[in-house]
Amino acid sequence: MHRGDCTDATVFCGACANNAAGFLQRKKIPCCLQDVVEQAIAAAQYAANAYSGQAADAEAALRDLFADRPELIARAEEVAAYSMEQVECIAEVYNGVSSACA
């Protein structure tokens, strides 16, 4: 992607976040795109808050089900942590955008 240092769309934190932040400092994004980003962030936050109880229940059930497979539990924990890290990077970059859009 831009400047060649953001080459994996599954990784936003780091080079891609830096590219996005730099772009957003220089240019305004279209209001419709800013609205999409804000709605996506709000939806992710809502889902995390609204369904945290069910997620905890599902996690407990899966931990019980896979108690004899600790490597699967560890991998699931890694994927969940990685996903949350990426979402936090996206939110950090786009929440830093001024509300003025093009």
C-alpha positions, 0 to 999 in steps of 0.5 A, a space after each residue: 500500500 502507500 509507500 510500500 511499508 503497509 503490505 498486509 491488509 490484516 495488519 493495521 497497527 504499525 505501518 498502516 496506522 502510521 500511513 493512515 494517520 499521516 494521510 488524515 493529518 494532510 487531507 480531509 476524508 469524505 464525510 460519508 467515509 468518516 460516518 462509516 468509520 465512526 459507525 463501525 467503531 460505535 458498532 464494535 464498542 456496542 457489541 463488546 458492551 452488549 454481548 460481554 455476558 454471552 461472550 464470557 459464557 461462551 468462553 467458559 463453555 469453550 474452555 471446559 470443552 477444550 480443557 484437554 487441548 491447551 494449545 487451542 485455548 492459547 491460540 484462541 486467546 492470541 487471536 482474540 488479543 490480536 483482533 482487539 489490538 487491531 481494532 484499538 489501533 483503528 479507533 485510535 487513528 480515526 478518533 484522532 481525526 477532526 470532525 471537519 470532513 470534506 
